[in-house]
Amino acid sequence: MEILEKYFADFSKEQFNQLSALKGLYEDWNQKINVISRKDLDNFYLHHVLHSLSIAATFQFEDGFEVLDLGCGGGFPGIPLAVFFPEVRFHLVDSINKKLNVVNEIAAAIGLSNLTTQHTRVEDIKNRKFDIVVSRAVAPLGDLWRWSRPLLRKVKADSENTPNGLICLKGGDLAQEIHTSGCKPFVWEIDQIFNEDYFKEKFVLYQRIK
């Protein structure tokens, strides 16, 4: 938790308690289902929680917004963001049901009431729209945008840092991937947001819906 407090000083008591409980819960579940690698679990708050919250450090989600976490896996970035933005509704989707079971159990254990899950492929989601889609290292940018775009509603944001589109966390040399995607995303270097060696060559990408 110290690494979170280094960069965020205004957690409520409830948020602090929810975030503090996460590592122990994931350690317990990891013994039953391999959700997180051991290396990442040893650096849980840096590799998973702070990484997820780079989105919160970059953008302000409006109260009442609906956010889809595409391919959420064990719950990242969706669970940390749902803690950070308690008035925003998060819908976490994955094609592997056992991972969603972990997400549901952890969300219930920490009292997250603004999070729902769905066992499906994102291409099969019908008759729902979202203000924002988030994703972490699930697929190439072009695929993420192709899947996300039909699910996004266009909203009139109150400020420039209020997003309306796809936000994804990615790493490595992205030049070819961005070129191939046909997208023109805004790109932030995470090690310029959080001064930690782990975040070198890790990025926040944002493709606005037009």
TACOR-V529689 format. One record per helix or strand. SS is the DSSP state (hx for helix, st for strand). FROM is the first residue (numbers start at 1). TO is the last residue. If there is no record, write none. Layout:
ss->SS from->FROM to->TO
ss->SS from->FROM to->TO
This chain:
ss->hx from->2 to->7
ss->hx from->13 to->30
ss->hx from->38 to->42
ss->hx from->44 to->58
ss->st from->66 to->70
ss->hx from->78 to->84
ss->st from->89 to->94
ss->hx from->97 to->110
ss->st from->115 to->119
ss->hx from->122 to->124
ss->st from->130 to->130
ss->st from->132 to->136
ss->hx from->141 to->149
ss->st from->152 to->152
ss->st from->165 to->171
ss->hx from->175 to->181
ss->st from->186 to->189
ss->hx from->190 to->192
ss->hx from->197 to->199
ss->st from->202 to->208
